[in-house]
Structure formats: structure tokens, C-alpha cells
């Protein structure tokens, strides 16, 4: 079997089965496409049932800053709690979304790893264009670091210093830092508690 013939491990059918259990998954890099799909999934599930939790499972090397900010905005907008879970890897945008989960409902598997850094972007063009881009990047950086500080209860100055270089955290270290609240030790922590409404005649 060639690479082109291989069967995707994470099939659309499995993704749909998890969605019915109110679980959304960020697997791989966060892009504009899957970021929009995740935001739309959060809104749709919240509209279907505004009281039951939604879970966001994360295994990601990072990705689009606008997408991660949009998803966080939606997480704060929907009336239901959004729990987060680091499956194996939560880097950069993955770390940002992990720590943006509902306080008390942010989890990591025991051997998951978390990476925080400021990220980078290429700047080019005329002197005026470079200045405008630099101003926008500083604004974006300060916004992201401020939100991480808010979500972790860490001083902004510490977040700034710690994010200057790649910093890896074990699950235990991520809990101490404030990225997560708990390391998964029970199945009930992983799956949202979602029950169909019981009719009056039941």
C-alpha cells in the first residue's frame, strides 16, 4: 500500500461520532479552514444544547493566530462551558486554546506536552510597510500574551519573559503554571456529561 492509498486514522465518520458526543478535535496545525470549522462547531453545538458542556480535544503543533483568537472569542460567547484536553501535544496556538478552556475543566493526559512561545512572522516591503506590520505584530503579541496571563493567573511580565524562547512543560508543570487544572486520571474527566432531555412522561 502506498502513502496515497493509506486510510486516514481520523476519519470523517469518527469526527462526526465525537461531535454527536459534543467533542470537537483540533488534530494537526490550526489553519483558517479548520479554525472556522471549529468555531462553527462550537456555535452549532451550543445552539443545539446551550446547557451541556462541549469538549475541545487538542493535539496540535500550533498555527493561525487569527483563528485561535476567533475560537477563544466563541468559547467565551457560547452559554455552555467548553472544556479542553491536551491529548499529546499542545504547542503555541494549541497551548493558547488549552488554557482558554473553562476554569476547572482544562485537562491534559499524563504524558502530554505543552509548548509556549511568542511565534514569529515574516516582515517585508517598504520601510512604511515594515513599520505598519511591526506595529500590528506588537499589538497581536501583546493581545495574545495578555490573554494567556489572564487564563493562567500569571503576571504578564512573566508570560512575556517565558515566551521569548520555546519552553516545554510536562503535564505536571503545565498544571503548576496554570495552563491546565487537572491531569486526567478518570474517564469521566474526558467525555462531556451529555444526556438527552427527559420528557415529562418519562
Secondary structure, DSSP 4 states (H G I P E B T S, - for coil): --GGGPPPSS-HHHHHHHHHTTEEEEES-B-HHHHHHHHHHHHHHHHH-SSS-EEEEEEE--B-HHHHHHHHHHHHHSSS-EEEEEEEEEETHHHHHHHTSPTT-EEE-TT-EEEE--------SSHHHHHHHHHHHHHHHHHHHHHHHHHHT--HHHHHHHTSS-EEEEHHHHHHHTS-SEE--SGGGTS----PPPPTT-
